[in-house]
Amino acid sequence: MIQRKPNTILFLLLGLCLVSSFLINLSLGSVTVPFKEIFASLTGGEVIKDSWRYIILEYRLPKALTAIIAGGGLAISGLLMQTLFRNPLAGPFVLGLSSGASLGVALLILGAGVFGGTLGSLLASSWSLVLASALGSFLVLLAVLAVTFKIKDTMAILIIGLMFGSVTAAVVSVLSYFSNAEKLQQFIFWSFGSLGNQSWSGILILATCFILGVGLSILSAKALNALLLGEQYAKSMGLKLKQKMVLIILATSILAGGITAFAGPIAFVGLAVPHLTRQFVKTSNHFILIPAVLMVGAILMLLCDSIAQVPFTDYTLPINAITSLVGAPVVIWLLVRKRKLFF
C-alpha cells in the first residue's frame, strides 16, 4: 500500500504533464490557436475561424499523435536494449535497424540518381520511402535474429549489430558519392527526421506497430527484471534466455523500425529518456519503468516538436536537431552528477 501511493501520484503527474504538452503542441506554431478553440475543434464544437479547425485536425493533431508514438516507442526500445545488453549507452538503433532503414531509403533516393529508370518511378509513390525504410530495417532484423539463434552471448550480438550498422553506412556513403546534388539533398532532409505530413492511414499503421511493440515489451518485463541480476541468475530462475532475447529484440525492432519508417531516424530520445526517467522513478521494476518511460518519452517529444516549430514564426527546425540538443546535455549532466548511469 505504501509502495503504490507514490507510484500512483507519479503517474497522475506524468499524465497531467502529457495532456498539457499535447495541448501546448496543438496550440503553438506559425499560427497560435487559443485552447478554447482547440477543444472546440477536437469535440466538433463551433470554431471562430474554419482555418483553425483545419490546422488542428489536418496538420497538428496527426503530428502530435505521431510525436507521442515516436517518443514513447523509442524510449521503450532504448530501455529494452539497455537492460538486455546491460549497457547504459545502448539505444534503440544499436542493432543496426536505423542503418538498415537508411540503406533502404538511400537505395531508393540515391539509387534513383545513380541508376535512374525504375527506381525513379518508384520514388513518385507517397508510400515509397516508408516501404523502403521498413524493408531495410526488416532485412537487418532478419540478419540479427539469425545471429541470435546461433550465438548466446549478448555482447557478441551487440557487436554484430554495430558491424551491420557500419556495413550499411559504408554502402550509403558509396551511393552518396555517386549521387547528384538534388537526390543527396532529398536524402539528407529525410535523415533529419519529420513528424509532420502523416496521413491518418499511416498513423493507424504506426499505432498498430506501437501497440504490438509495447505489448511484447510488457510480456518481456519479468524477463527484463531477471536479466538485471545477470544471465546466469536469469537461467537459474528457469528463464528460457534465447526465447526471451528474441522476443525483446523483436519488440525493439517493431517499435524502432516502424517509427523510423514513418518519421525518419530520430536521435537521442531512446538513449536519454530511460536515464532521465530513472532519476525520479526509484525502482528497477520494468512493470513500472515501461509505462513511465513511455510517458516521459512522449512528453519530451511533444516539447521538442513544439520548440522545433519555432512558435510565432514561419520557420521549422529539424526534429533531430532539437532532440540532440536536449538529449546530449541530459546524458552529460547525468554522467557528471552520478559518474555512473546504470549497472
C-alpha positions as a Markdown table, in Angstrom:
| # | Residue | x | y | z |
|---|---|---|---|---|
| 1 | Met | 0.0 | 0.0 | 0.0 |
| 2 | Ile | 2.8 | 2.4 | 0.9 |
| 3 | Gln | 4.6 | 1.5 | -2.3 |
| 4 | Arg | 1.6 | 2.0 | -4.6 |
| 5 | Lys | 0.8 | 5.5 | -3.4 |
| 6 | Pro | 4.0 | 7.2 | -4.7 |
| 7 | Asn | 3.6 | 5.4 | -8.0 |
| 8 | Thr | 0.0 | 6.5 | -8.3 |
| 9 | Ile | 1.0 | 10.1 | -7.7 |
| 10 | Leu | 3.9 | 9.9 | -10.1 |
| 11 | Phe | 1.7 | 8.5 | -12.9 |
| 12 | Leu | -1.0 | 11.2 | -12.2 |
| 13 | Leu | 1.6 | 13.9 | -12.5 |
| 14 | Leu | 3.0 | 12.3 | -15.7 |
| 15 | Gly | -0.5 | 12.1 | -17.2 |
| 16 | Leu | -1.1 | 15.8 | -16.4 |
| 17 | Cys | 2.2 | 16.8 | -18.0 |
| 18 | Leu | 1.4 | 14.6 | -21.1 |
| 19 | Val | -2.0 | 16.3 | -21.5 |
| 20 | Ser | -0.5 | 19.8 | -21.0 |
| 21 | Ser | 2.3 | 19.1 | -23.5 |
| 22 | Phe | -0.2 | 17.7 | -26.0 |
| 23 | Leu | -2.4 | 20.9 | -25.8 |
| 24 | Ile | 0.7 | 23.2 | -26.0 |
| 25 | Asn | 1.9 | 21.3 | -29.1 |
| 26 | Leu | -1.5 | 21.8 | -30.7 |
| 27 | Ser | -1.6 | 25.5 | -29.8 |
| 28 | Leu | 1.8 | 26.7 | -30.9 |
| 29 | Gly | 3.1 | 27.2 | -34.4 |
| 30 | Ser | 3.2 | 29.8 | -37.1 |
| 31 | Val | -0.5 | 30.4 | -36.2 |
| 32 | Thr | -1.3 | 30.4 | -32.4 |
| 33 | Val | -4.7 | 28.8 | -31.7 |
| 34 | Pro | -6.4 | 29.5 | -28.3 |
| 35 | Phe | -7.0 | 26.5 | -26.1 |
| 36 | Lys | -10.8 | 27.1 | -26.2 |
| 37 | Glu | -10.7 | 26.8 | -30.0 |
| 38 | Ile | -8.6 | 23.6 | -29.7 |
| 39 | Phe | -11.2 | 22.0 | -27.5 |
| 40 | Ala | -14.0 | 23.1 | -29.9 |
| 41 | Ser | -12.1 | 21.6 | -32.9 |
| 42 | Leu | -11.5 | 18.3 | -31.2 |
| 43 | Thr | -15.0 | 17.9 | -29.9 |
| 44 | Gly | -16.8 | 19.1 | -33.0 |
| 45 | Gly | -18.0 | 22.4 | -31.5 |
| 46 | Glu | -18.2 | 25.8 | -33.2 |
| 47 | Val | -14.9 | 27.4 | -34.1 |
| 48 | Ile | -14.4 | 31.1 | -34.8 |
| 49 | Lys | -12.2 | 30.5 | -37.8 |
| 50 | Asp | -12.6 | 27.5 | -40.1 |
| 51 | Ser | -8.9 | 27.7 | -40.8 |
| 52 | Trp | -8.1 | 27.0 | -37.2 |
| 53 | Arg | -10.2 | 23.8 | -37.3 |
| 54 | Tyr | -8.4 | 22.7 | -40.5 |
| 55 | Ile | -4.9 | 23.4 | -39.0 |
| 56 | Ile | -5.7 | 21.5 | -35.8 |
| 57 | Leu | -7.4 | 18.4 | -37.4 |
| 58 | Glu | -5.5 | 18.0 | -40.6 |
| 59 | Tyr | -2.0 | 19.0 | -39.6 |
| 60 | Arg | -1.3 | 19.5 | -35.9 |
| 61 | Leu | -3.3 | 16.6 | -34.4 |
| 62 | Pro | -1.7 | 13.9 | -36.7 |
| 63 | Lys | 1.7 | 15.4 | -35.9 |
| 64 | Ala | 1.1 | 15.4 | -32.2 |
| 65 | Leu | -0.1 | 11.8 | -32.2 |
| 66 | Thr | 3.0 | 10.9 | -34.2 |
| 67 | Ala | 5.1 | 12.6 | -31.6 |
| 68 | Ile | 3.5 | 10.7 | -28.8 |
| 69 | Ile | 4.0 | 7.3 | -30.6 |
| 70 | Ala | 7.6 | 8.1 | -31.7 |
| 71 | Gly | 8.7 | 9.5 | -28.3 |
| 72 | Gly | 7.1 | 6.7 | -26.3 |
| 73 | Gly | 8.2 | 3.9 | -28.7 |
| 74 | Leu | 11.8 | 5.0 | -29.0 |
| 75 | Ala | 12.1 | 5.5 | -25.2 |
| 76 | Ile | 10.8 | 1.9 | -24.5 |
| 77 | Ser | 13.0 | 0.4 | -27.1 |
| 78 | Gly | 16.0 | 2.2 | -25.6 |
| 79 | Leu | 15.1 | 0.8 | -22.2 |
| 80 | Leu | 14.9 | -2.7 | -23.6 |
| 81 | Met | 18.3 | -2.5 | -25.2 |
| 82 | Gln | 20.0 | -1.0 | -22.1 |
| 83 | Thr | 18.6 | -3.8 | -19.9 |
| 84 | Leu | 19.3 | -6.6 | -22.4 |
| 85 | Phe | 22.9 | -5.6 | -23.1 |
| 86 | Arg | 23.4 | -4.2 | -19.6 |
| 87 | Asn | 25.0 | -1.2 | -21.3 |
| 88 | Pro | 23.9 | 2.4 | -20.4 |
| 89 | Leu | 25.0 | 3.6 | -23.9 |
| 90 | Ala | 22.8 | 1.1 | -25.8 |
| 91 | Gly | 19.9 | 2.7 | -27.7 |
| 92 | Pro | 17.0 | 1.6 | -29.9 |
| 93 | Phe | 19.3 | 1.6 | -33.1 |
| 94 | Val | 22.2 | -0.3 | -31.6 |
| 95 | Leu | 21.2 | -3.4 | -33.6 |
| 96 | Gly | 21.7 | -1.5 | -36.9 |
| 97 | Leu | 17.9 | -1.0 | -37.6 |
| 98 | Ser | 18.3 | 2.7 | -38.3 |
| 99 | Ser | 21.2 | 2.0 | -40.6 |
| 100 | Gly | 19.1 | -0.6 | -42.4 |
| 101 | Ala | 16.3 | 1.9 | -42.8 |
| 102 | Ser | 18.8 | 4.5 | -44.1 |
| 103 | Leu | 20.2 | 2.0 | -46.6 |
| 104 | Gly | 16.7 | 1.2 | -47.9 |
| 105 | Val | 15.9 | 4.9 | -48.3 |
| 106 | Ala | 19.3 | 5.6 | -49.8 |
| 107 | Leu | 18.9 | 2.8 | -52.4 |
| 108 | Leu | 15.6 | 4.4 | -53.4 |
| 109 | Ile | 16.5 | 8.1 | -53.4 |
| 110 | Leu | 20.2 | 8.0 | -54.2 |
| 111 | Gly | 19.9 | 4.9 | -56.4 |
| 112 | Ala | 17.4 | 6.8 | -58.5 |
| 113 | Gly | 20.0 | 9.4 | -59.1 |
| 114 | Val | 22.7 | 6.8 | -59.9 |
| 115 | Phe | 20.7 | 4.2 | -61.8 |
| 116 | Gly | 17.5 | 6.2 | -62.8 |
| 117 | Gly | 14.8 | 4.3 | -64.6 |
| 118 | Thr | 12.7 | 2.0 | -62.4 |
| 119 | Leu | 13.9 | 3.5 | -59.1 |
| 120 | Gly | 13.0 | 7.0 | -60.3 |
| 121 | Ser | 9.4 | 5.9 | -61.0 |
| 122 | Leu | 9.1 | 4.1 | -57.6 |
| 123 | Leu | 10.1 | 7.4 | -55.9 |
| 124 | Ala | 6.9 | 9.0 | -57.1 |
| 125 | Ser | 4.8 | 6.9 | -54.8 |
| 126 | Ser | 3.9 | 8.6 | -51.5 |
| 127 | Trp | 4.5 | 5.4 | -49.6 |
| 128 | Ser | 7.8 | 4.6 | -51.3 |
| 129 | Leu | 10.1 | 6.0 | -48.6 |
| 130 | Val | 8.1 | 4.2 | -45.8 |
| 131 | Leu | 8.2 | 0.9 | -47.6 |
| 132 | Ala | 11.9 | 1.3 | -48.4 |
| 133 | Ser | 12.8 | 2.2 | -44.8 |
| 134 | Ala | 10.7 | -0.7 | -43.4 |
| 135 | Leu | 12.2 | -3.2 | -45.8 |
| 136 | Gly | 15.7 | -2.1 | -44.9 |
| 137 | Ser | 15.0 | -2.4 | -41.2 |
| 138 | Phe | 13.3 | -5.8 | -41.7 |
| 139 | Leu | 16.3 | -7.3 | -43.6 |
| 140 | Val | 18.7 | -6.2 | -40.8 |
| 141 | Leu | 16.3 | -7.6 | -38.2 |
| 142 | Leu | 16.3 | -11.0 | -40.0 |
| 143 | Ala | 20.1 | -11.0 | -40.0 |
| 144 | Val | 20.2 | -10.1 | -36.3 |
| 145 | Leu | 17.7 | -12.8 | -35.4 |
| 146 | Ala | 19.6 | -15.4 | -37.4 |
| 147 | Val | 22.7 | -14.5 | -35.4 |
| 148 | Thr | 20.8 | -14.6 | -32.2 |
| 149 | Phe | 19.7 | -18.2 | -32.8 |
| 150 | Lys | 23.4 | -19.2 | -33.2 |
| 151 | Ile | 25.1 | -17.0 | -30.6 |
| 152 | Lys | 24.2 | -17.0 | -26.9 |
| 153 | Asp | 26.4 | -14.1 | -25.8 |
| 154 | Thr | 24.5 | -10.8 | -25.7 |
| 155 | Met | 27.7 | -8.7 | -26.1 |
| 156 | Ala | 28.6 | -10.6 | -29.3 |
| 157 | Ile | 25.1 | -9.8 | -30.6 |
| 158 | Leu | 25.7 | -6.1 | -29.7 |
| 159 | Ile | 29.0 | -6.0 | -31.6 |
| 160 | Ile | 27.5 | -7.8 | -34.6 |
| 161 | Gly | 24.6 | -5.2 | -34.7 |
| 162 | Leu | 27.2 | -2.4 | -34.7 |
| 163 | Met | 29.0 | -4.1 | -37.6 |
| 164 | Phe | 25.8 | -4.3 | -39.6 |
| 165 | Gly | 25.4 | -0.6 | -39.0 |
| 166 | Ser | 28.9 | 0.0 | -40.2 |
| 167 | Val | 28.4 | -2.0 | -43.4 |
| 168 | Thr | 25.2 | -0.3 | -44.3 |
| 169 | Ala | 26.6 | 3.1 | -43.6 |
| 170 | Ala | 29.5 | 2.3 | -46.0 |
| 171 | Val | 27.1 | 1.4 | -48.8 |
| 172 | Val | 25.2 | 4.6 | -48.1 |
| 173 | Ser | 28.4 | 6.6 | -48.4 |
| 174 | Val | 29.2 | 5.0 | -51.7 |
| 175 | Leu | 25.8 | 5.8 | -53.1 |
| 176 | Ser | 26.1 | 9.4 | -51.8 |
| 177 | Tyr | 29.4 | 9.8 | -53.5 |
| 178 | Phe | 28.0 | 8.9 | -56.9 |
| 179 | Ser | 24.6 | 10.6 | -56.5 |
| 180 | Asn | 23.7 | 14.1 | -57.8 |
| 181 | Ala | 23.2 | 17.1 | -55.5 |
| 182 | Glu | 19.4 | 17.1 | -55.7 |
| 183 | Lys | 19.0 | 13.5 | -54.7 |
| 184 | Leu | 21.6 | 13.9 | -52.0 |
| 185 | Gln | 19.7 | 16.8 | -50.5 |
| 186 | Gln | 16.5 | 14.8 | -50.5 |
| 187 | Phe | 18.2 | 12.0 | -48.6 |
| 188 | Ile | 19.7 | 14.5 | -46.1 |
| 189 | Phe | 16.3 | 16.0 | -45.5 |
| 190 | Trp | 14.9 | 12.5 | -44.7 |
| 191 | Ser | 17.7 | 11.9 | -42.3 |
| 192 | Phe | 16.7 | 15.0 | -40.3 |
| 193 | Gly | 13.5 | 13.2 | -39.2 |
| 194 | Ser | 10.0 | 14.6 | -39.5 |
| 195 | Leu | 6.8 | 14.2 | -37.5 |
| 196 | Gly | 4.6 | 16.1 | -40.0 |
| 197 | Asn | 2.8 | 15.2 | -43.2 |
| 198 | Gln | 1.4 | 11.9 | -41.9 |
| 199 | Ser | -1.8 | 10.6 | -43.3 |
| 200 | Trp | -4.4 | 9.0 | -41.0 |
| 201 | Ser | -3.8 | 5.6 | -42.6 |
| 202 | Gly | -0.1 | 6.0 | -41.9 |
| 203 | Ile | -0.8 | 6.9 | -38.3 |
| 204 | Leu | -3.1 | 3.8 | -38.0 |
| 205 | Ile | -0.3 | 1.5 | -39.2 |
| 206 | Leu | 2.2 | 3.3 | -36.9 |
| 207 | Ala | -0.2 | 3.0 | -33.9 |
| 208 | Thr | -0.6 | -0.8 | -34.7 |
| 209 | Cys | 3.2 | -1.2 | -34.6 |
| 210 | Phe | 3.4 | 0.8 | -31.4 |
| 211 | Ile | 0.7 | -1.3 | -29.6 |
| 212 | Leu | 2.2 | -4.6 | -30.7 |
| 213 | Gly | 5.7 | -3.5 | -29.6 |
| 214 | Val | 4.5 | -2.2 | -26.2 |
| 215 | Gly | 2.6 | -5.4 | -25.7 |
| 216 | Leu | 5.7 | -7.5 | -26.4 |
| 217 | Ser | 7.7 | -5.3 | -24.0 |
| 218 | Ile | 5.2 | -5.8 | -21.2 |
| 219 | Leu | 5.3 | -9.6 | -21.8 |
| 220 | Ser | 9.1 | -9.3 | -21.5 |
| 221 | Ala | 9.0 | -7.3 | -18.3 |
| 222 | Lys | 9.5 | -10.3 | -16.0 |
| 223 | Ala | 12.5 | -11.5 | -18.0 |
| 224 | Leu | 14.0 | -8.0 | -18.1 |
| 225 | Asn | 13.8 | -7.8 | -14.3 |
| 226 | Ala | 15.6 | -11.2 | -14.1 |
| 227 | Leu | 18.3 | -10.0 | -16.6 |
| 228 | Leu | 19.2 | -7.1 | -14.3 |
| 229 | Leu | 20.8 | -9.6 | -12.0 |
| 230 | Gly | 22.8 | -11.3 | -14.8 |
| 231 | Glu | 22.3 | -14.0 | -17.4 |
| 232 | Gln | 23.3 | -16.8 | -15.0 |
| 233 | Tyr | 20.7 | -15.7 | -12.4 |
| 234 | Ala | 18.1 | -15.5 | -15.1 |
| 235 | Lys | 18.8 | -19.1 | -16.2 |
| 236 | Ser | 18.7 | -20.3 | -12.6 |
| 237 | Met | 15.2 | -18.8 | -12.3 |
| 238 | Gly | 14.1 | -21.1 | -15.2 |
| 239 | Leu | 14.2 | -18.3 | -17.8 |
| 240 | Lys | 14.5 | -19.5 | -21.4 |
| 241 | Leu | 17.1 | -16.9 | -22.3 |
| 242 | Lys | 17.3 | -17.4 | -26.0 |
| 243 | Gln | 13.5 | -17.2 | -26.5 |
| 244 | Lys | 13.3 | -14.1 | -24.3 |
| 245 | Met | 16.2 | -12.4 | -26.2 |
| 246 | Val | 14.4 | -13.0 | -29.5 |
| 247 | Leu | 11.1 | -11.5 | -28.0 |
| 248 | Ile | 13.0 | -8.4 | -26.7 |
| 249 | Ile | 14.8 | -7.9 | -30.0 |
| 250 | Leu | 11.6 | -8.3 | -31.9 |
| 251 | Ala | 9.8 | -5.8 | -29.7 |
| 252 | Thr | 12.6 | -3.3 | -30.2 |
| 253 | Ser | 12.6 | -3.9 | -33.9 |
| 254 | Ile | 8.9 | -3.4 | -34.3 |
| 255 | Leu | 9.0 | -0.1 | -32.3 |
| 256 | Ala | 12.2 | 1.4 | -33.7 |
| 257 | Gly | 11.8 | 0.1 | -37.2 |
| 258 | Gly | 8.2 | 1.3 | -37.6 |
| 259 | Ile | 8.9 | 4.7 | -36.2 |
| 260 | Thr | 12.0 | 5.1 | -38.4 |
| 261 | Ala | 9.9 | 4.1 | -41.4 |
| 262 | Phe | 7.3 | 6.8 | -40.9 |
| 263 | Ala | 9.3 | 9.6 | -39.0 |
| 264 | Gly | 12.9 | 9.0 | -40.1 |
| 265 | Pro | 15.8 | 8.4 | -37.7 |
| 266 | Ile | 15.3 | 10.4 | -34.5 |
| 267 | Ala | 18.3 | 10.6 | -32.3 |
| 268 | Phe | 18.9 | 10.6 | -28.5 |
| 269 | Val | 15.3 | 10.0 | -27.3 |
| 270 | Gly | 15.9 | 6.3 | -26.8 |
| 271 | Leu | 19.2 | 6.8 | -25.2 |
| 272 | Ala | 18.4 | 9.7 | -22.8 |
| 273 | Val | 14.8 | 9.1 | -21.7 |
| 274 | Pro | 15.4 | 5.8 | -19.8 |
| 275 | His | 18.2 | 7.5 | -17.8 |
| 276 | Leu | 16.1 | 10.6 | -17.2 |
| 277 | Thr | 13.2 | 8.6 | -16.0 |
| 278 | Arg | 15.3 | 6.6 | -13.5 |
| 279 | Gln | 16.1 | 9.9 | -11.7 |
| 280 | Phe | 12.6 | 10.1 | -10.3 |
| 281 | Val | 11.3 | 6.6 | -10.7 |
| 282 | Lys | 13.3 | 4.9 | -7.9 |
| 283 | Thr | 12.7 | 1.3 | -9.0 |
| 284 | Ser | 14.2 | -1.2 | -11.4 |
| 285 | Asn | 10.9 | -3.0 | -11.8 |
| 286 | His | 10.1 | -2.9 | -15.5 |
| 287 | Phe | 6.4 | -3.2 | -14.9 |
| 288 | Ile | 6.6 | 0.3 | -13.6 |
| 289 | Leu | 9.6 | 1.5 | -15.7 |
| 290 | Ile | 8.0 | 0.7 | -19.1 |
| 291 | Pro | 4.8 | 2.9 | -18.7 |
| 292 | Ala | 6.9 | 5.6 | -17.0 |
| 293 | Val | 9.5 | 5.7 | -19.8 |
| 294 | Leu | 6.7 | 5.7 | -22.4 |
| 295 | Met | 5.0 | 8.8 | -20.9 |
| 296 | Val | 8.3 | 10.7 | -20.4 |
| 297 | Gly | 9.4 | 9.9 | -23.9 |
| 298 | Ala | 6.0 | 11.1 | -25.3 |
| 299 | Ile | 6.2 | 14.3 | -23.2 |
| 300 | Leu | 9.8 | 15.0 | -24.3 |
| 301 | Met | 9.0 | 14.5 | -28.0 |
| 302 | Leu | 5.9 | 16.8 | -27.8 |
| 303 | Leu | 8.0 | 19.5 | -26.2 |
| 304 | Cys | 10.8 | 19.1 | -28.7 |
| 305 | Asp | 8.3 | 19.3 | -31.5 |
| 306 | Ser | 6.8 | 22.5 | -30.0 |
| 307 | Ile | 10.3 | 24.0 | -30.0 |
| 308 | Ala | 11.1 | 22.8 | -33.5 |
| 309 | Gln | 8.0 | 24.7 | -34.8 |
| 310 | Val | 9.7 | 27.9 | -33.6 |
| 311 | Pro | 6.4 | 29.5 | -32.3 |
| 312 | Phe | 5.2 | 32.8 | -33.8 |
| 313 | Thr | 7.5 | 32.3 | -36.9 |
| 314 | Asp | 7.2 | 30.5 | -40.3 |
| 315 | Tyr | 10.4 | 28.5 | -39.6 |
| 316 | Thr | 10.5 | 24.8 | -38.8 |
| 317 | Leu | 13.7 | 23.2 | -37.4 |
| 318 | Pro | 14.7 | 19.6 | -38.0 |
| 319 | Ile | 13.3 | 17.5 | -35.1 |
| 320 | Asn | 16.6 | 15.6 | -34.9 |
| 321 | Ala | 18.5 | 18.8 | -34.1 |
| 322 | Ile | 16.2 | 19.6 | -31.2 |
| 323 | Thr | 16.2 | 16.1 | -29.7 |
| 324 | Ser | 20.0 | 16.0 | -29.9 |
| 325 | Leu | 20.3 | 19.5 | -28.3 |
| 326 | Val | 18.0 | 18.3 | -25.4 |
| 327 | Gly | 19.3 | 14.7 | -25.2 |
| 328 | Ala | 23.0 | 15.2 | -25.2 |
| 329 | Pro | 23.2 | 17.6 | -22.3 |
| 330 | Val | 20.9 | 15.3 | -20.3 |
| 331 | Val | 23.3 | 12.4 | -20.7 |
| 332 | Ile | 26.4 | 14.6 | -20.0 |
| 333 | Trp | 24.7 | 16.1 | -16.9 |
| 334 | Leu | 23.9 | 12.6 | -15.5 |
| 335 | Leu | 27.4 | 11.4 | -16.1 |
| 336 | Val | 28.9 | 14.4 | -14.3 |
| 337 | Arg | 26.4 | 14.2 | -11.5 |
| 338 | Lys | 26.4 | 10.5 | -10.8 |
| 339 | Arg | 29.6 | 9.4 | -12.6 |
| 340 | Lys | 27.7 | 6.2 | -13.3 |
| 341 | Leu | 24.5 | 5.9 | -15.3 |
| 342 | Phe | 23.4 | 2.4 | -14.7 |
| 343 | Phe | 24.5 | -1.2 | -13.9 |
